Amino acid sequence: MINAPPKPTESRPNVAQPDPLHHVHPIRTYVAVWAALTILTFTTWAVAQIDLGRFNTVIALLIAFFKASLVVWFFMDLRHENPLTKLFALGGLFWLLLLIGLTLADYLTRSWMPGGTLY
């Protein structure tokens, strides 16, 4: 009887084999994303030091949205997920935009009421 050649995992049992279900990024990618998040954090602080009136909040939200998208795209690895997972992530983003829009609509229409004030 002829013996079959050993499988690659049998010849080196202590070496971890790559998981085909997970995508592995190079460390350079994680360092670049970390650097971008750090720079954006300091950018948020720098913009907060400048008086831009109502646009301070808008710019802070835009920077926060960009930082959150970096975290979701790279650290949570959403770009390598199936379409259903991406759909649910977009559903959460839609829900957030809906809540911000309704809050903004309430805030901007307060002066329409007789006793309302616009702060």
RAHU-V388212 format. One record per pair of residues at least 12 apart in sequence whose ideal C-beta (glycine too) atoms are under 8 Angstrom apart, sorted by the first residue. I is the first residue (numbers start at 1). J is the second residue. If there is no record, write none. Layout:
I|J / I|J
//
This chain:
22|77 / 23|77 / 23|80 / 25|74 / 29|74 / 30|74 / 30|75 / 33|70 / 33|74 / 33|75 / 36|70 / 37|67 / 37|70 / 37|71 / 40|63 / 40|66 / 40|67 / 41|67 / 43|63 / 44|60 / 44|63 / 44|64 / 47|59 / 47|60 / 47|63 / 48|60 / 61|100 / 72|89
//
